[in-house]
């Protein structure tokens, strides 16, 4: 015959019955403590899970904010904006020339170095930034269309100085290139006008662009500065 469960056992002996009752209470207490321990274990697990997700979420927010800040801080500055045309403003140090305009083949012996106009190749140079010297004859044709040619001594204008120079350029109708044999670190040339400078911080750079960039006084104002020749070193 199967004995009754412990919590249903009975005894005629009071002492024995007391032991049985104590055992039943202990078993119930053990079950209660086991349930309580399991509940506390699950509660602690949920708390740890929430803490992990909070840390992950907070870290993600910090990373996202950091990326946004970095994108703002380290984003390249937008190109300078200049008004096309000319107001006839006199800029200290600007030299003025009278150069003829005609298409020729081969190389040209220019009166200015770098040239600020004169006979040139029938194909213009595409405007943009070059890290190598560009052909004079094609660059002069770009001047004829209203571009400004910014040349610099690659031994003197480097690093932050070059970055400063680039930051003052418009997005179009400008050619930037190194040039050998300059007698100034930086030379700005437009058709029949030229300005020699010692520093990329010189405020006359902006003045020169305001006056001569896309000027209506060039032989072919408004003509294109793209769709022709890309010289080596174009970025």
KOLTORKE-40646 format. One record per residue (C-alpha): residue in three letters; x, y, z. Coordinates in steps of 0.05 Angstrom, whole numbers, plus 5000, padded with zeros to 4 digits. Layout:
! KOLTORKE-40646
ALAXYZ ...
! end
This chain:
! KOLTORKE-40646
UNK500050005000 UNK502750694980 UNK504251155040 UNK500751825042 UNK504652455025 UNK508652765080 UNK503853345089 UNK498052845098 UNK501552365145 UNK498352265214 UNK500851935277 UNK497551755342 UNK503751955380 UNK503652705395 UNK511252755393 UNK511652395327 UNK505952805299 UNK509653445320 UNK515853205282 UNK511453065221 UNK508253755225 UNK515254075232 UNK517753705171 UNK511753925131 UNK512854655152 UNK520154605133 UNK518454315065 UNK513354865053 UNK518455385075 UNK523655085030 UNK518855114972 UNK517055834989 UNK524456024994 UNK525955664928 UNK520356044893 UNK522656694925 UNK529856554903 UNK527556394832 UNK523457034830 UNK529257454855 UNK533757104803 UNK528957274747 UNK528157984773 UNK535758084775 UNK536257794705 UNK531058294679 UNK534758864715 UNK541358664684 UNK538058614616 UNK535059314623 UNK541859574646 UNK545359264586 UNK540359564538 UNK540860234573 UNK548360224566 UNK547960004493 UNK542760534478 UNK546661074514 UNK553060874477 UNK549460884411 UNK546761584425 UNK553761824444 UNK556661524380 UNK551161824337 UNK551962514368 UNK559462454360 UNK558762284286 UNK554062874276 UNK558863354311 UNK564763074272 UNK561063144206 UNK559763874222 UNK566664024248 UNK570563664195 UNK566063784135 UNK569664174081 UNK567764894078 UNK563065074021 UNK566065433961 UNK566466193965 UNK560966573931 UNK562767163885 UNK558567593840 UNK560167533766 UNK562068183732 UNK566468783747 UNK565369423786 UNK571769763764 UNK574769733834 UNK582169873838 UNK586069353878 UNK592969513904 UNK598369133867 UNK594268913807 UNK598168973742 UNK594369103677 UNK596568883607 UNK594168903535 UNK594568223503 UNK591868003435 UNK587167413429 UNK587966893374 UNK588266143367 UNK595065853351 UNK598465173348 UNK604464973389 UNK607665333448 UNK607366083459 UNK612766533488 UNK608566963534 UNK610467653559 UNK607867503629 UNK609766903673 UNK604766613686 UNK601166893625 UNK595167353634 UNK592567313563 UNK595167283493 UNK595166773436 UNK592866093459 UNK590765393439 UNK583865293408 UNK582164803464 UNK581065103533 UNK583164783598 UNK577564503641 UNK577064913705 UNK578664573770 UNK584264403819 UNK590664103792 UNK596563843831 UNK601163883770 UNK603064463725 UNK598164553667 UNK599364773595 UNK599765533589 UNK596465553521 UNK590165183546 UNK589765553612 UNK590066233575 UNK584066013534 UNK580265913600 UNK582166623620 UNK578966843555 UNK572466543581 UNK572666923646 UNK576366433692 UNK581466633743 UNK587966243743 UNK591066163812 UNK598265933810 UNK602965793868 UNK610065593884 UNK609464863906 UNK615764923950 UNK612965503990 UNK605365393990 UNK603864724023 UNK599564424078 UNK595164924115 UNK597465494070 UNK594965124009 UNK588464934045 UNK587365664061 UNK588465843989 UNK583565313964 UNK578265534015 UNK577766213981 UNK576265933912 UNK569365913879 UNK566465263854 UNK567265433780 UNK571065863731 UNK577665783769 UNK583965403756 UNK588765243813 UNK595564953796 UNK602864963816 UNK607365373771 UNK614865343764 UNK619165963766 UNK614366433802 UNK617467063832 UNK611967073886 UNK608966493926 UNK602066613896 UNK599866953831 UNK592667083810 UNK591467193736 UNK585367393697 UNK585067633625 UNK589868233623 UNK590268293699 UNK595067983750 UNK596368023824 UNK602567753860 UNK601867563934 UNK606167303991 UNK600766964032 UNK594266584025 UNK591367014081 UNK591867644039 UNK584967974035 UNK586268183964 UNK584967473940 UNK577567573953 UNK577868273924 UNK581068013860 UNK575567493851 UNK570168003865 UNK572968443810 UNK575367973756 UNK571967303765 UNK567267183705 UNK568467893682 UNK564568153623 UNK570868493598 UNK574167853573 UNK574167673498 UNK568967113507 UNK564867253570 UNK560266683592 UNK563666153549 UNK564365473581 UNK569965263627 UNK568464513622 UNK567763993569 UNK574664083538 UNK581663883563 UNK583263553630 UNK590663633640 UNK594563133682 UNK593763223757 UNK586563443757 UNK583163273824 
! end
